[in-house]
Amino acid sequence: MADGLLAGGGLGSEAMARDHERTGWAAEEEPAPLGKGLFEDEDSCSDCSNHDKPADCKASEVKEFTAEFLEKVLEPSGWRAVWHTNVFKVLVEITDVDFAALKAVVRLADPYLCESQVSTFTLECMKELLDLKEHQLPLQELWVVFDDSGAFDQTALAIEHIRFFYQNIWRSWDEEEEDEYDYFVRCVEPRLRLHYDILEDRVPSGLIVDYQNLLTQCEESYRKFLNLRSSLSNCNSDSEQENISMVEGLKLYSEIEQLKQKLKLIENPLLRYVFGYQKNSNIQAKGIRPSGQKVTHVVSSTMTTGLLQSLVRDKLCPEPCKEEIEIQFHSDPLSAINACYEGDTVIVCPGRYVVHGTFSIADSIELEGYGLPDDIVIEKRGKGDTFVDCTGADIKISSIKFVQHDAVEGILIIHRGKTTLENCVLQCETTGVTVRTSAEFLMKNSDLYGAKGAGIEIYPGSKCTLSDNGIHHCKEGILIKDFLDEHYDIPKITMVNNVIHNNEGYGVVLVKPTIFSDLQENAQDETEENKTFKVQTSGEADVAERVDLEELIECATGKMELYARADLSEQVEGNCEIVNELVAASTQKGQLKKKRLSELGITQADDNLMSQEMFVSIVGNQFKWNGKGSFGTFLF
């Protein structure tokens, strides 16, 4: 940041502090003035205290809107600023402002004050540099010097807004995007929200790194694309070089579009955790203990003789011991988990345990509470990563209550392998349980609530069995992520006798791209068998031809026992709705896959939906008081 004035050719401490205070104050303003300042109409600009809502504009009009905003609030001359680059800081005086170009006309201040990382940067060099720039500098490179009169406070704040916008919100490719009157809603709002979510530690550090890397890649590819396009315009038509450049340009364009799509997924607060963040767990399994011995780890903050006797009777040696059992005692569950090898067991005694790290479980172990879940509470504090990370082949967790506070990531992630959760309570903070591709999750007789995202997120290619659980008071109950990638199968889901209630959105929501929703309208080469399963997903149920509901469910679930007509209620209606949509989704995906294979000259061996065993059972679930209903589809 600009640092102010310094005697004898440098920028000194007094003005430095004042300038830092000024720029720091301006940069830390709430985001509301940014939107309301840059994107409101002319009438509302006249009264800064009377803002209703920001007016929107086209991306191509942003610069014009910005210029109009600055004309109303910026002093055109008479103020000083520090021209701040990566190499130097120099004091300049503003003599005029070119609002349309967002530039200020400047001259060097007298006396000449400069602070440079290069000792050879003399007054003559600076004059030559300004001459090359025709004495015009971008406003966002200027930091207004503090003035006791307060006459330039509005100018300083306006420039901070411009600097913030072009550094954090505007993208160089925005003007070439869809030129519609929704730039603020489509681009500014989600990027602004992401920016403040990052500042307030609501975004995982890995996702932030991913986003910054994607931005850098996209900017670099876009720069190459512009250079290539410029060179093509100067080429002779039909030349071999032009043809090569055209192919390279198309490749770059495709790459840029993919990068932009990934950026938008992270910027969208709903999809941020759905598609943006593919965290890979690097924890390694220890395998079998070198001695070959399996150990039982007992966790208790204090150990009494009565508790020890109960443990021996109920857990450690319920029958006459045929062999010696090695026992290790721990005062906290995290140290016990970290000490585990393949096949170990961790028994957590009643108590409330506060942990600050992540449970990284890479081996097949059992973690069980000794008593009721409400008596064995493990509480995660701090803004760290996931509460429980599972990568083991066969992990079992039972009779424990997990409580999450101030979290950035979900309470439980199954990256791979199988994890069984039984008789547990999950008090979530952000998302609840995430079942990644190729992972298997079995949850029964458990209670999950409080997630600001989805209670359970099910990825393509995973297997999820939910039986006799309560999932409630989350943003969404269960979120099924279909079609994340065409190479992944639809997840295999079993939902039996769950009560999904009081969620803000849907009980169950399916997320899929629009291309699959449009497929059924555009595909002209379906077979008669495929048409039988075709189901309307847009909500116009009265117009679409539907398969008989009982046949549909029977086909989809195979083993499902149908409820009597007299018992059809919200419970059965919700189950049918889920099956209906999932069958439609899988049918569309099958059609697209078949079409692609046929284009490659490869025939599909089997088109039978049942043979794919995509759906095991979706029965007996109750859906109550969910804000948007039992089931919904989110198209992106």
Secondary structure, 3 states (H helix, E strand, C coil): CCCCCECCCECCHHHHHHHHHHHHHHHCCCCHHHHHHHCCCHHHHCCCCCCCCCCCCCHHHHHHHHHHHHHHHCCCCCCEEEEECCCEEEEEEEEEEECCCCEEEEEECCCCCEEECCCCCCHHHHHHHHHHCCCEEEHHHEEECCCCCCCCHHHHHHHHHHHHHHHHHCCCCHHHCCCCCCHHHHHHHHHHHHHHHHHCCCCCHHHHHHHHHHHHHHHHHHHHHHHHHHHHHCCCCCCHHHHHHHHHHHHHHHHHHHHHHHHHHHHCCCCHHHHHCCCCCCCCCCCCCCCCCCEEEEECCCCCHHHHHHHHHHHHCCCCCCCCCEEEEECCHHHHHHCCCCCCEEEECCEEEEECCCEEECCCCEEEECCCHHHEEEEECCCCCCCEEECCCEEEEECCEEEECCCCCCCEEECCEEEEEECCEEECCCCCEEECCCEEEEEECCEEECCCCEEEEECCCCEEEEECCEEECCCEEEEEECCCCCCCCCCEEEEECCEEECCCCEEEEEEECHHHHHHHHHCCCCCHHHHHCCCCCCCCCCCCCCCCHHHHHHHHHCCCCCCCHHHCCHHHHHHHHHHHHHHHHHHHHHHHHHHHHHHCCCCCCCCCCHHHCCEEEEECCEEECCCCEEEEEEEC
